[in-house]
Amino acid sequence: MAVTVRELEKIRREGLKALKEKLGVEGMIKFIQMYSDGKGDYTEERKDKIKNLSKEDLQKFLREELN
């Protein structure tokens, strides 16, 4: 079954409306950002972020995240 552009647009609008109603504007934006296409080189960006990370920084982060 082929879906028309109009039907896809309706689904998109209804989906955004449902997200906004359930999560609020801020939550909707965060949710959409989780699934948007990324840009750049994740591997290189990750290397830059963790190159100066100390063992203590990592332990602190894990304590905060797990509690």
PDBQT receptor file of N, H, CA, C and O in Angstrom, charges set to zero:
ATOM      1  N   MET A   1       0.841  -1.178   0.000  1.00  0.00    +0.000 N 
ATOM      2  CA  MET A   1       0.000   0.000   0.000  1.00  0.00    +0.000 C 
ATOM      3  C   MET A   1       0.885   1.239   0.000  1.00  0.00    +0.000 C 
ATOM      4  O   MET A   1       1.715   1.412   0.892  1.00  0.00    +0.000 OA
ATOM      5  N   ALA A   2       0.714   2.074  -0.970  1.00  0.00    +0.000 N 
ATOM      6  H   ALA A   2       0.039   1.932  -1.694  1.00  0.00    +0.000 HD
ATOM      7  CA  ALA A   2       1.494   3.305  -1.072  1.00  0.00    +0.000 C 
ATOM      8  C   ALA A   2       0.880   4.381  -0.177  1.00  0.00    +0.000 C 
ATOM      9  O   ALA A   2      -0.340   4.516  -0.082  1.00  0.00    +0.000 OA
ATOM     10  N   VAL A   3       1.750   5.131   0.465  1.00  0.00    +0.000 N 
ATOM     11  H   VAL A   3       2.741   5.021   0.387  1.00  0.00    +0.000 HD
ATOM     12  CA  VAL A   3       1.316   6.222   1.328  1.00  0.00    +0.000 C 
ATOM     13  C   VAL A   3       1.608   7.528   0.606  1.00  0.00    +0.000 C 
ATOM     14  O   VAL A   3       2.709   7.738   0.098  1.00  0.00    +0.000 OA
ATOM     15  N   THR A   4       0.614   8.398   0.566  1.00  0.00    +0.000 N 
ATOM     16  H   THR A   4      -0.281   8.227   0.978  1.00  0.00    +0.000 HD
ATOM     17  CA  THR A   4       0.804   9.662  -0.135  1.00  0.00    +0.000 C 
ATOM     18  C   THR A   4       1.581  10.650   0.726  1.00  0.00    +0.000 C 
ATOM     19  O   THR A   4       1.695  10.488   1.941  1.00  0.00    +0.000 OA
ATOM     20  N   VAL A   5       2.106  11.669   0.069  1.00  0.00    +0.000 N 
ATOM     21  H   VAL A   5       2.013  11.800  -0.918  1.00  0.00    +0.000 HD
ATOM     22  CA  VAL A   5       2.829  12.725   0.771  1.00  0.00    +0.000 C 
ATOM     23  C   VAL A   5       1.908  13.398   1.787  1.00  0.00    +0.000 C 
ATOM     24  O   VAL A   5       2.330  13.716   2.898  1.00  0.00    +0.000 OA
ATOM     25  N   ARG A   6       0.670  13.609   1.410  1.00  0.00    +0.000 N 
ATOM     26  H   ARG A   6       0.326  13.351   0.507  1.00  0.00    +0.000 HD
ATOM     27  CA  ARG A   6      -0.308  14.230   2.305  1.00  0.00    +0.000 C 
ATOM     28  C   ARG A   6      -0.515  13.375   3.564  1.00  0.00    +0.000 C 
ATOM     29  O   ARG A   6      -0.589  13.906   4.672  1.00  0.00    +0.000 OA
ATOM     30  N   GLU A   7      -0.607  12.065   3.388  1.00  0.00    +0.000 N 
ATOM     31  H   GLU A   7      -0.547  11.635   2.488  1.00  0.00    +0.000 HD
ATOM     32  CA  GLU A   7      -0.779  11.168   4.533  1.00  0.00    +0.000 C 
ATOM     33  C   GLU A   7       0.454  11.178   5.436  1.00  0.00    +0.000 C 
ATOM     34  O   GLU A   7       0.330  11.163   6.660  1.00  0.00    +0.000 OA
ATOM     35  N   LEU A   8       1.634  11.203   4.834  1.00  0.00    +0.000 N 
ATOM     36  H   LEU A   8       1.734  11.215   3.839  1.00  0.00    +0.000 HD
ATOM     37  CA  LEU A   8       2.863  11.261   5.621  1.00  0.00    +0.000 C 
ATOM     38  C   LEU A   8       2.944  12.561   6.409  1.00  0.00    +0.000 C 
ATOM     39  O   LEU A   8       3.381  12.565   7.560  1.00  0.00    +0.000 OA
ATOM     40  N   GLU A   9       2.530  13.653   5.801  1.00  0.00    +0.000 N 
ATOM     41  H   GLU A   9       2.175  13.649   4.866  1.00  0.00    +0.000 HD
ATOM     42  CA  GLU A   9       2.536  14.945   6.485  1.00  0.00    +0.000 C 
ATOM     43  C   GLU A   9       1.562  14.934   7.661  1.00  0.00    +0.000 C 
ATOM     44  O   GLU A   9       1.860  15.483   8.722  1.00  0.00    +0.000 OA
ATOM     45  N   LYS A  10       0.409  14.315   7.475  1.00  0.00    +0.000 N 
ATOM     46  H   LYS A  10       0.167  13.870   6.613  1.00  0.00    +0.000 HD
ATOM     47  CA  LYS A  10      -0.562  14.211   8.569  1.00  0.00    +0.000 C 
ATOM     48  C   LYS A  10       0.009  13.373   9.718  1.00  0.00    +0.000 C 
ATOM     49  O   LYS A  10      -0.142  13.731  10.886  1.00  0.00    +0.000 OA
ATOM     50  N   ILE A  11       0.653  12.280   9.388  1.00  0.00    +0.000 N 
ATOM     51  H   ILE A  11       0.776  11.989   8.439  1.00  0.00    +0.000 HD
ATOM     52  CA  ILE A  11       1.274  11.434  10.408  1.00  0.00    +0.000 C 
ATOM     53  C   ILE A  11       2.346  12.210  11.159  1.00  0.00    +0.000 C 
ATOM     54  O   ILE A  11       2.444  12.120  12.382  1.00  0.00    +0.000 OA
ATOM     55  N   ARG A  12       3.156  12.979  10.419  1.00  0.00    +0.000 N 
ATOM     56  H   ARG A  12       3.076  13.053   9.425  1.00  0.00    +0.000 HD
ATOM     57  CA  ARG A  12       4.204  13.784  11.049  1.00  0.00    +0.000 C 
ATOM     58  C   ARG A  12       3.607  14.808  12.004  1.00  0.00    +0.000 C 
ATOM     59  O   ARG A  12       4.070  14.951  13.136  1.00  0.00    +0.000 OA
ATOM     60  N   ARG A  13       2.576  15.523  11.549  1.00  0.00    +0.000 N 
ATOM     61  H   ARG A  13       2.200  15.407  10.630  1.00  0.00    +0.000 HD
ATOM     62  CA  ARG A  13       1.933  16.536  12.399  1.00  0.00    +0.000 C 
ATOM     63  C   ARG A  13       1.313  15.919  13.643  1.00  0.00    +0.000 C 
ATOM     64  O   ARG A  13       1.466  16.441  14.746  1.00  0.00    +0.000 OA
ATOM     65  N   GLU A  14       0.613  14.808  13.461  1.00  0.00    +0.000 N 
ATOM     66  H   GLU A  14       0.488  14.384  12.565  1.00  0.00    +0.000 HD
ATOM     67  CA  GLU A  14      -0.032  14.147  14.591  1.00  0.00    +0.000 C 
ATOM     68  C   GLU A  14       1.009  13.604  15.577  1.00  0.00    +0.000 C 
ATOM     69  O   GLU A  14       0.809  13.645  16.791  1.00  0.00    +0.000 OA
ATOM     70  N   GLY A  15       2.112  13.101  15.041  1.00  0.00    +0.000 N 
ATOM     71  H   GLY A  15       2.275  13.067  14.055  1.00  0.00    +0.000 HD
ATOM     72  CA  GLY A  15       3.187  12.609  15.906  1.00  0.00    +0.000 C 
ATOM     73  C   GLY A  15       3.801  13.720  16.735  1.00  0.00    +0.000 C 
ATOM     74  O   GLY A  15       4.019  13.556  17.935  1.00  0.00    +0.000 OA
ATOM     75  N   LEU A  16       4.079  14.849  16.102  1.00  0.00    +0.000 N 
ATOM     76  H   LEU A  16       3.901  14.982  15.127  1.00  0.00    +0.000 HD
ATOM     77  CA  LEU A  16       4.632  15.994  16.834  1.00  0.00    +0.000 C 
ATOM     78  C   LEU A  16       3.642  16.499  17.879  1.00  0.00    +0.000 C 
ATOM     79  O   LEU A  16       4.029  16.858  18.991  1.00  0.00    +0.000 OA
ATOM     80  N   LYS A  17       2.372  16.521  17.514  1.00  0.00    +0.000 N 
ATOM     81  H   LYS A  17       2.058  16.229  16.610  1.00  0.00    +0.000 HD
ATOM     82  CA  LYS A  17       1.336  16.963  18.457  1.00  0.00    +0.000 C 
ATOM     83  C   LYS A  17       1.295  16.036  19.675  1.00  0.00    +0.000 C 
ATOM     84  O   LYS A  17       1.210  16.506  20.809  1.00  0.00    +0.000 OA
ATOM     85  N   ALA A  18       1.355  14.733  19.443  1.00  0.00    +0.000 N 
ATOM     86  H   ALA A  18       1.424  14.351  18.521  1.00  0.00    +0.000 HD
ATOM     87  CA  ALA A  18       1.331  13.766  20.544  1.00  0.00    +0.000 C 
ATOM     88  C   ALA A  18       2.565  13.917  21.430  1.00  0.00    +0.000 C 
ATOM     89  O   ALA A  18       2.458  13.887  22.656  1.00  0.00    +0.000 OA
ATOM     90  N   LEU A  19       3.726  14.079  20.816  1.00  0.00    +0.000 N 
ATOM     91  H   LEU A  19       3.813  14.103  19.820  1.00  0.00    +0.000 HD
ATOM     92  CA  LEU A  19       4.950  14.277  21.597  1.00  0.00    +0.000 C 
ATOM     93  C   LEU A  19       4.858  15.537  22.442  1.00  0.00    +0.000 C 
ATOM     94  O   LEU A  19       5.226  15.526  23.617  1.00  0.00    +0.000 OA
ATOM     95  N   LYS A  20       4.372  16.617  21.856  1.00  0.00    +0.000 N 
ATOM     96  H   LYS A  20       4.073  16.626  20.902  1.00  0.00    +0.000 HD
ATOM     97  CA  LYS A  20       4.254  17.881  22.580  1.00  0.00    +0.000 C 
ATOM     98  C   LYS A  20       3.289  17.759  23.749  1.00  0.00    +0.000 C 
ATOM     99  O   LYS A  20       3.567  18.245  24.846  1.00  0.00    +0.000 OA
ATOM    100  N   GLU A  21       2.153  17.107  23.513  1.00  0.00    +0.000 N 
ATOM    101  H   GLU A  21       1.927  16.713  22.622  1.00  0.00    +0.000 HD
ATOM    102  CA  GLU A  21       1.161  16.939  24.577  1.00  0.00    +0.000 C 
ATOM    103  C   GLU A  21       1.697  16.076  25.717  1.00  0.00    +0.000 C 
ATOM    104  O   GLU A  21       1.448  16.367  26.887  1.00  0.00    +0.000 OA
ATOM    105  N   LYS A  22       2.416  15.038  25.388  1.00  0.00    +0.000 N 
ATOM    106  H   LYS A  22       2.618  14.801  24.438  1.00  0.00    +0.000 HD
ATOM    107  CA  LYS A  22       2.899  14.089  26.406  1.00  0.00    +0.000 C 
ATOM    108  C   LYS A  22       4.170  14.579  27.097  1.00  0.00    +0.000 C 
ATOM    109  O   LYS A  22       4.310  14.434  28.312  1.00  0.00    +0.000 OA
ATOM    110  N   LEU A  23       5.099  15.161  26.329  1.00  0.00    +0.000 N 
ATOM    111  H   LEU A  23       4.985  15.279  25.343  1.00  0.00    +0.000 HD
ATOM    112  CA  LEU A  23       6.417  15.508  26.861  1.00  0.00    +0.000 C 
ATOM    113  C   LEU A  23       6.621  17.002  27.095  1.00  0.00    +0.000 C 
ATOM    114  O   LEU A  23       7.571  17.393  27.773  1.00  0.00    +0.000 OA
ATOM    115  N   GLY A  24       5.758  17.829  26.554  1.00  0.00    +0.000 N 
ATOM    116  H   GLY A  24       4.986  17.512  26.003  1.00  0.00    +0.000 HD
ATOM    117  CA  GLY A  24       5.988  19.270  26.579  1.00  0.00    +0.000 C 
ATOM    118  C   GLY A  24       6.958  19.633  25.469  1.00  0.00    +0.000 C 
ATOM    119  O   GLY A  24       7.576  18.763  24.855  1.00  0.00    +0.000 OA
ATOM    120  N   VAL A  25       7.082  20.930  25.223  1.00  0.00    +0.000 N 
ATOM    121  H   VAL A  25       6.580  21.637  25.722  1.00  0.00    +0.000 HD
ATOM    122  CA  VAL A  25       7.928  21.387  24.108  1.00  0.00    +0.000 C 
ATOM    123  C   VAL A  25       9.383  20.966  24.310  1.00  0.00    +0.000 C 
ATOM    124  O   VAL A  25      10.014  20.444  23.391  1.00  0.00    +0.000 OA
ATOM    125  N   GLU A  26       9.909  21.192  25.507  1.00  0.00    +0.000 N 
ATOM    126  H   GLU A  26       9.397  21.616  26.254  1.00  0.00    +0.000 HD
ATOM    127  CA  GLU A  26      11.318  20.868  25.765  1.00  0.00    +0.000 C 
ATOM    128  C   GLU A  26      11.578  19.377  25.623  1.00  0.00    +0.000 C 
ATOM    129  O   GLU A  26      12.568  18.976  25.012  1.00  0.00    +0.000 OA
ATOM    130  N   GLY A  27      10.710  18.561  26.175  1.00  0.00    +0.000 N 
ATOM    131  H   GLY A  27       9.905  18.886  26.672  1.00  0.00    +0.000 HD
ATOM    132  CA  GLY A  27      10.873  17.114  26.061  1.00  0.00    +0.000 C 
ATOM    133  C   GLY A  27      10.756  16.636  24.628  1.00  0.00    +0.000 C 
ATOM    134  O   GLY A  27      11.485  15.739  24.203  1.00  0.00    +0.000 OA
ATOM    135  N   MET A  28       9.828  17.241  23.876  1.00  0.00    +0.000 N 
ATOM    136  H   MET A  28       9.236  17.969  24.221  1.00  0.00    +0.000 HD
ATOM    137  CA  MET A  28       9.657  16.887  22.472  1.00  0.00    +0.000 C 
ATOM    138  C   MET A  28      10.939  17.171  21.698  1.00  0.00    +0.000 C 
ATOM    139  O   MET A  28      11.386  16.345  20.903  1.00  0.00    +0.000 OA
ATOM    140  N   ILE A  29      11.523  18.333  21.931  1.00  0.00    +0.000 N 
ATOM    141  H   ILE A  29      11.160  19.004  22.577  1.00  0.00    +0.000 HD
ATOM    142  CA  ILE A  29      12.758  18.699  21.233  1.00  0.00    +0.000 C 
ATOM    143  C   ILE A  29      13.882  17.728  21.579  1.00  0.00    +0.000 C 
ATOM    144  O   ILE A  29      14.608  17.277  20.694  1.00  0.00    +0.000 OA
ATOM    145  N   LYS A  30      14.026  17.409  22.849  1.00  0.00    +0.000 N 
ATOM    146  H   LYS A  30      13.436  17.776  23.568  1.00  0.00    +0.000 HD
ATOM    147  CA  LYS A  30      15.079  16.472  23.259  1.00  0.00    +0.000 C 
ATOM    148  C   LYS A  30      14.878  15.108  22.620  1.00  0.00    +0.000 C 
ATOM    149  O   LYS A  30      15.837  14.478  22.173  1.00  0.00    +0.000 OA
ATOM    150  N   PHE A  31      13.621  14.647  22.575  1.00  0.00    +0.000 N 
ATOM    151  H   PHE A  31      12.842  15.159  22.938  1.00  0.00    +0.000 HD
ATOM    152  CA  PHE A  31      13.327  13.354  21.968  1.00  0.00    +0.000 C 
ATOM    153  C   PHE A  31      13.701  13.355  20.490  1.00  0.00    +0.000 C 
ATOM    154  O   PHE A  31      14.335  12.418  20.005  1.00  0.00    +0.000 OA
ATOM    155  N   ILE A  32      13.310  14.402  19.781  1.00  0.00    +0.000 N 
ATOM    156  H   ILE A  32      12.795  15.163  20.175  1.00  0.00    +0.000 HD
ATOM    157  CA  ILE A  32      13.612  14.485  18.348  1.00  0.00    +0.000 C 
ATOM    158  C   ILE A  32      15.110  14.543  18.114  1.00  0.00    +0.000 C 
ATOM    159  O   ILE A  32      15.610  13.936  17.166  1.00  0.00    +0.000 OA
ATOM    160  N   GLN A  33      15.834  15.260  18.959  1.00  0.00    +0.000 N 
ATOM    161  H   GLN A  33      15.428  15.753  19.729  1.00  0.00    +0.000 HD
ATOM    162  CA  GLN A  33      17.284  15.351  18.809  1.00  0.00    +0.000 C 
ATOM    163  C   GLN A  33      17.955  13.991  18.961  1.00  0.00    +0.000 C 
ATOM    164  O   GLN A  33      19.007  13.748  18.368  1.00  0.00    +0.000 OA
ATOM    165  N   MET A  34      17.357  13.110  19.746  1.00  0.00    +0.000 N 
ATOM    166  H   MET A  34      16.503  13.307  20.227  1.00  0.00    +0.000 HD
ATOM    167  CA  MET A  34      17.927  11.775  19.929  1.00  0.00    +0.000 C 
ATOM    168  C   MET A  34      17.927  10.984  18.624  1.00  0.00    +0.000 C 
ATOM    169  O   MET A  34      18.756  10.093  18.438  1.00  0.00    +0.000 OA
ATOM    170  N   TYR A  35      17.012  11.299  17.732  1.00  0.00    +0.000 N 
ATOM    171  H   TYR A  35      16.338  12.023  17.883  1.00  0.00    +0.000 HD
ATOM    172  CA  TYR A  35      16.857  10.534  16.505  1.00  0.00    +0.000 C 
ATOM    173  C   TYR A  35      17.222  11.293  15.240  1.00  0.00    +0.000 C 
ATOM    174  O   TYR A  35      16.997  10.802  14.134  1.00  0.00    +0.000 OA
ATOM    175  N   SER A  36      17.775  12.469  15.391  1.00  0.00    +0.000 N 
ATOM    176  H   SER A  36      17.958  12.868  16.289  1.00  0.00    +0.000 HD
ATOM    177  CA  SER A  36      18.150  13.226  14.200  1.00  0.00    +0.000 C 
ATOM    178  C   SER A  36      19.491  12.734  13.669  1.00  0.00    +0.000 C 
ATOM    179  O   SER A  36      20.300  12.173  14.409  1.00  0.00    +0.000 OA
ATOM    180  N   ASP A  37      19.709  12.949  12.397  1.00  0.00    +0.000 N 
ATOM    181  H   ASP A  37      19.052  13.404  11.796  1.00  0.00    +0.000 HD
ATOM    182  CA  ASP A  37      20.971  12.544  11.782  1.00  0.00    +0.000 C 
ATOM    183  C   ASP A  37      22.114  13.365  12.356  1.00  0.00    +0.000 C 
ATOM    184  O   ASP A  37      22.023  14.588  12.471  1.00  0.00    +0.000 OA
ATOM    185  N   GLY A  38      23.158  12.696  12.703  1.00  0.00    +0.000 N 
ATOM    186  H   GLY A  38      23.232  11.703  12.610  1.00  0.00    +0.000 HD
ATOM    187  CA  GLY A  38      24.321  13.376  13.237  1.00  0.00    +0.000 C 
ATOM    188  C   GLY A  38      25.172  13.986  12.136  1.00  0.00    +0.000 C 
ATOM    189  O   GLY A  38      25.032  13.648  10.961  1.00  0.00    +0.000 OA
ATOM    190  N   LYS A  39      26.027  14.859  12.525  1.00  0.00    +0.000 N 
ATOM    191  H   LYS A  39      26.141  15.134  13.480  1.00  0.00    +0.000 HD
ATOM    192  CA  LYS A  39      26.933  15.495  11.577  1.00  0.00    +0.000 C 
ATOM    193  C   LYS A  39      28.346  15.390  12.143  1.00  0.00    +0.000 C 
ATOM    194  O   LYS A  39      28.531  15.281  13.355  1.00  0.00    +0.000 OA
ATOM    195  N   GLY A  40      29.313  15.424  11.283  1.00  0.00    +0.000 N 
ATOM    196  H   GLY A  40      29.163  15.513  10.299  1.00  0.00    +0.000 HD
ATOM    197  CA  GLY A  40      30.690  15.401  11.740  1.00  0.00    +0.000 C 
ATOM    198  C   GLY A  40      31.229  13.996  11.927  1.00  0.00    +0.000 C 
ATOM    199  O   GLY A  40      30.638  13.020  11.465  1.00  0.00    +0.000 OA
ATOM    200  N   ASP A  41      32.344  13.910  12.600  1.00  0.00    +0.000 N 
ATOM    201  H   ASP A  41      32.825  14.703  12.974  1.00  0.00    +0.000 HD
ATOM    202  CA  ASP A  41      33.042  12.646  12.830  1.00  0.00    +0.000 C 
ATOM    203  C   ASP A  41      32.971  12.306  14.311  1.00  0.00    +0.000 C 
ATOM    204  O   ASP A  41      33.743  12.832  15.112  1.00  0.00    +0.000 OA
ATOM    205  N   TYR A  42      32.043  11.423  14.673  1.00  0.00    +0.000 N 
ATOM    206  H   TYR A  42      31.416  10.995  14.022  1.00  0.00    +0.000 HD
ATOM    207  CA  TYR A  42      31.826  11.069  16.071  1.00  0.00    +0.000 C 
ATOM    208  C   TYR A  42      33.107  10.552  16.724  1.00  0.00    +0.000 C 
ATOM    209  O   TYR A  42      33.412  10.918  17.859  1.00  0.00    +0.000 OA
ATOM    210  N   THR A  43      33.848   9.717  16.026  1.00  0.00    +0.000 N 
ATOM    211  H   THR A  43      33.599   9.420  15.103  1.00  0.00    +0.000 HD
ATOM    212  CA  THR A  43      35.053   9.119  16.601  1.00  0.00    +0.000 C 
ATOM    213  C   THR A  43      36.067  10.182  16.993  1.00  0.00    +0.000 C 
ATOM    214  O   THR A  43      36.620  10.139  18.092  1.00  0.00    +0.000 OA
ATOM    215  N   GLU A  44      36.313  11.128  16.110  1.00  0.00    +0.000 N 
ATOM    216  H   GLU A  44      35.864  11.163  15.217  1.00  0.00    +0.000 HD
ATOM    217  CA  GLU A  44      37.266  12.200  16.415  1.00  0.00    +0.000 C 
ATOM    218  C   GLU A  44      36.746  13.110  17.527  1.00  0.00    +0.000 C 
ATOM    219  O   GLU A  44      37.510  13.513  18.405  1.00  0.00    +0.000 OA
ATOM    220  N   GLU A  45      35.455  13.436  17.495  1.00  0.00    +0.000 N 
ATOM    221  H   GLU A  45      34.835  13.108  16.782  1.00  0.00    +0.000 HD
ATOM    222  CA  GLU A  45      34.879  14.277  18.544  1.00  0.00    +0.000 C 
ATOM    223  C   GLU A  45      34.981  13.584  19.903  1.00  0.00    +0.000 C 
ATOM    224  O   GLU A  45      35.266  14.228  20.913  1.00  0.00    +0.000 OA
ATOM    225  N   ARG A  46      34.750  12.286  19.926  1.00  0.00    +0.000 N 
ATOM    226  H   ARG A  46      34.518  11.763  19.106  1.00  0.00    +0.000 HD
ATOM    227  CA  ARG A  46      34.836  11.522  21.173  1.00  0.00    +0.000 C 
ATOM    228  C   ARG A  46      36.274  11.511  21.694  1.00  0.00    +0.000 C 
ATOM    229  O   ARG A  46      36.508  11.673  22.892  1.00  0.00    +0.000 OA
ATOM    230  N   LYS A  47      37.226  11.319  20.796  1.00  0.00    +0.000 N 
ATOM    231  H   LYS A  47      37.036  11.187  19.823  1.00  0.00    +0.000 HD
ATOM    232  CA  LYS A  47      38.631  11.336  21.204  1.00  0.00    +0.000 C 
ATOM    233  C   LYS A  47      38.987  12.668  21.853  1.00  0.00    +0.000 C 
ATOM    234  O   LYS A  47      39.671  12.701  22.876  1.00  0.00    +0.000 OA
ATOM    235  N   ASP A  48      38.524  13.766  21.258  1.00  0.00    +0.000 N 
ATOM    236  H   ASP A  48      37.969  13.740  20.427  1.00  0.00    +0.000 HD
ATOM    237  CA  ASP A  48      38.788  15.093  21.821  1.00  0.00    +0.000 C 
ATOM    238  C   ASP A  48      38.167  15.251  23.200  1.00  0.00    +0.000 C 
ATOM    239  O   ASP A  48      38.772  15.847  24.091  1.00  0.00    +0.000 OA
ATOM    240  N   LYS A  49      36.957  14.720  23.381  1.00  0.00    +0.000 N 
ATOM    241  H   LYS A  49      36.466  14.236  22.657  1.00  0.00    +0.000 HD
ATOM    242  CA  LYS A  49      36.260  14.875  24.658  1.00  0.00    +0.000 C 
ATOM    243  C   LYS A  49      36.920  14.085  25.779  1.00  0.00    +0.000 C 
ATOM    244  O   LYS A  49      36.921  14.525  26.928  1.00  0.00    +0.000 OA
ATOM    245  N   ILE A  50      37.477  12.933  25.460  1.00  0.00    +0.000 N 
ATOM    246  H   ILE A  50      37.476  12.575  24.527  1.00  0.00    +0.000 HD
ATOM    247  CA  ILE A  50      37.999  12.074  26.533  1.00  0.00    +0.000 C 
ATOM    248  C   ILE A  50      39.518  12.100  26.669  1.00  0.00    +0.000 C 
ATOM    249  O   ILE A  50      40.057  11.449  27.564  1.00  0.00    +0.000 OA
ATOM    250  N   LYS A  51      40.219  12.828  25.816  1.00  0.00    +0.000 N 
ATOM    251  H   LYS A  51      39.782  13.357  25.089  1.00  0.00    +0.000 HD
ATOM    252  CA  LYS A  51      41.685  12.771  25.853  1.00  0.00    +0.000 C 
ATOM    253  C   LYS A  51      42.261  13.269  27.173  1.00  0.00    +0.000 C 
ATOM    254  O   LYS A  51      43.315  12.796  27.597  1.00  0.00    +0.000 OA
ATOM    255  N   ASN A  52      41.595  14.212  27.829  1.00  0.00    +0.000 N 
ATOM    256  H   ASN A  52      40.739  14.597  27.484  1.00  0.00    +0.000 HD
ATOM    257  CA  ASN A  52      42.093  14.734  29.102  1.00  0.00    +0.000 C 
ATOM    258  C   ASN A  52      41.290  14.231  30.295  1.00  0.00    +0.000 C 
ATOM    259  O   ASN A  52      41.397  14.778  31.393  1.00  0.00    +0.000 OA
ATOM    260  N   LEU A  53      40.493  13.198  30.088  1.00  0.00    +0.000 N 
ATOM    261  H   LEU A  53      40.407  12.753  29.196  1.00  0.00    +0.000 HD
ATOM    262  CA  LEU A  53      39.665  12.645  31.154  1.00  0.00    +0.000 C 
ATOM    263  C   LEU A  53      40.525  11.805  32.095  1.00  0.00    +0.000 C 
ATOM    264  O   LEU A  53      41.201  10.869  31.669  1.00  0.00    +0.000 OA
ATOM    265  N   SER A  54      40.490  12.149  33.358  1.00  0.00    +0.000 N 
ATOM    266  H   SER A  54      39.941  12.909  33.704  1.00  0.00    +0.000 HD
ATOM    267  CA  SER A  54      41.280  11.399  34.337  1.00  0.00    +0.000 C 
ATOM    268  C   SER A  54      40.459  10.247  34.907  1.00  0.00    +0.000 C 
ATOM    269  O   SER A  54      39.239  10.196  34.750  1.00  0.00    +0.000 OA
ATOM    270  N   LYS A  55      41.130   9.351  35.553  1.00  0.00    +0.000 N 
ATOM    271  H   LYS A  55      42.121   9.393  35.681  1.00  0.00    +0.000 HD
ATOM    272  CA  LYS A  55      40.480   8.232  36.220  1.00  0.00    +0.000 C 
ATOM    273  C   LYS A  55      39.494   8.762  37.264  1.00  0.00    +0.000 C 
ATOM    274  O   LYS A  55      38.396   8.226  37.415  1.00  0.00    +0.000 OA
ATOM    275  N   GLU A  56      39.885   9.800  37.972  1.00  0.00    +0.000 N 
ATOM    276  H   GLU A  56      40.777  10.236  37.849  1.00  0.00    +0.000 HD
ATOM    277  CA  GLU A  56      39.027  10.391  39.000  1.00  0.00    +0.000 C 
ATOM    278  C   GLU A  56      37.766  11.001  38.379  1.00  0.00    +0.000 C 
ATOM    279  O   GLU A  56      36.672  10.872  38.929  1.00  0.00    +0.000 OA
ATOM    280  N   ASP A  57      37.928  11.667  37.227  1.00  0.00    +0.000 N 
ATOM    281  H   ASP A  57      38.816  11.772  36.780  1.00  0.00    +0.000 HD
ATOM    282  CA  ASP A  57      36.769  12.237  36.535  1.00  0.00    +0.000 C 
ATOM    283  C   ASP A  57      35.780  11.142  36.154  1.00  0.00    +0.000 C 
ATOM    284  O   ASP A  57      34.569  11.295  36.318  1.00  0.00    +0.000 OA
ATOM    285  N   LEU A  58      36.308  10.049  35.649  1.00  0.00    +0.000 N 
ATOM    286  H   LEU A  58      37.291   9.925  35.515  1.00  0.00    +0.000 HD
ATOM    287  CA  LEU A  58      35.463   8.935  35.237  1.00  0.00    +0.000 C 
ATOM    288  C   LEU A  58      34.751   8.323  36.439  1.00  0.00    +0.000 C 
ATOM    289  O   LEU A  58      33.558   8.026  36.370  1.00  0.00    +0.000 OA
ATOM    290  N   GLN A  59      35.474   8.134  37.534  1.00  0.00    +0.000 N 
ATOM    291  H   GLN A  59      36.443   8.375  37.590  1.00  0.00    +0.000 HD
ATOM    292  CA  GLN A  59      34.865   7.576  38.732  1.00  0.00    +0.000 C 
ATOM    293  C   GLN A  59      33.763   8.486  39.267  1.00  0.00    +0.000 C 
ATOM    294  O   GLN A  59      32.705   8.010  39.678  1.00  0.00    +0.000 OA
ATOM    295  N   LYS A  60      34.010   9.781  39.262  1.00  0.00    +0.000 N 
ATOM    296  H   LYS A  60      34.870  10.168  38.928  1.00  0.00    +0.000 HD
ATOM    297  CA  LYS A  60      33.007  10.752  39.728  1.00  0.00    +0.000 C 
ATOM    298  C   LYS A  60      31.767  10.687  38.842  1.00  0.00    +0.000 C 
ATOM    299  O   LYS A  60      30.643  10.668  39.343  1.00  0.00    +0.000 OA
ATOM    300  N   PHE A  61      31.968  10.654  37.543  1.00  0.00    +0.000 N 
ATOM    301  H   PHE A  61      32.881  10.669  37.136  1.00  0.00    +0.000 HD
ATOM    302  CA  PHE A  61      30.853  10.586  36.599  1.00  0.00    +0.000 C 
ATOM    303  C   PHE A  61      30.011   9.322  36.853  1.00  0.00    +0.000 C 
ATOM    304  O   PHE A  61      28.783   9.385  36.902  1.00  0.00    +0.000 OA
ATOM    305  N   LEU A  62      30.684   8.190  37.011  1.00  0.00    +0.000 N 
ATOM    306  H   LEU A  62      31.682   8.139  36.972  1.00  0.00    +0.000 HD
ATOM    307  CA  LEU A  62      29.964   6.939  37.228  1.00  0.00    +0.000 C 
ATOM    308  C   LEU A  62      29.202   6.943  38.553  1.00  0.00    +0.000 C 
ATOM    309  O   LEU A  62      28.075   6.453  38.621  1.00  0.00    +0.000 OA
ATOM    310  N   ARG A  63      29.805   7.488  39.593  1.00  0.00    +0.000 N 
ATOM    311  H   ARG A  63      30.720   7.886  39.537  1.00  0.00    +0.000 HD
ATOM    312  CA  ARG A  63      29.106   7.588  40.878  1.00  0.00    +0.000 C 
ATOM    313  C   ARG A  63      27.841   8.413  40.744  1.00  0.00    +0.000 C 
ATOM    314  O   ARG A  63      26.787   8.030  41.252  1.00  0.00    +0.000 OA
ATOM    315  N   GLU A  64      27.941   9.549  40.059  1.00  0.00    +0.000 N 
ATOM    316  H   GLU A  64      28.797   9.860  39.646  1.00  0.00    +0.000 HD
ATOM    317  CA  GLU A  64      26.789  10.441  39.881  1.00  0.00    +0.000 C 
ATOM    318  C   GLU A  64      25.701   9.793  39.023  1.00  0.00    +0.000 C 
ATOM    319  O   GLU A  64      24.512   9.946  39.305  1.00  0.00    +0.000 OA
ATOM    320  N   GLU A  65      26.105   9.074  37.985  1.00  0.00    +0.000 N 
ATOM    321  H   GLU A  65      27.071   8.949  37.756  1.00  0.00    +0.000 HD
ATOM    322  CA  GLU A  65      25.124   8.462  37.082  1.00  0.00    +0.000 C 
ATOM    323  C   GLU A  65      24.443   7.254  37.688  1.00  0.00    +0.000 C 
ATOM    324  O   GLU A  65      23.278   6.986  37.395  1.00  0.00    +0.000 OA
ATOM    325  N   LEU A  66      25.152   6.527  38.524  1.00  0.00    +0.000 N 
ATOM    326  H   LEU A  66      26.098   6.745  38.762  1.00  0.00    +0.000 HD
ATOM    327  CA  LEU A  66      24.590   5.296  39.092  1.00  0.00    +0.000 C 
ATOM    328  C   LEU A  66      23.798   5.520  40.370  1.00  0.00    +0.000 C 
ATOM    329  O   LEU A  66      23.125   4.606  40.847  1.00  0.00    +0.000 OA
ATOM    330  N   ASN A  67      23.867   6.699  40.920  1.00  0.00    +0.000 N 
ATOM    331  H   ASN A  67      24.414   7.442  40.532  1.00  0.00    +0.000 HD
ATOM    332  CA  ASN A  67      23.108   6.993  42.149  1.00  0.00    +0.000 C 
ATOM    333  C   ASN A  67      21.854   7.737  41.878  1.00  0.00    +0.000 C 
ATOM    334  O   ASN A  67      21.111   8.054  42.807  1.00  0.00    +0.000 OA
TER     335      ASN A  67
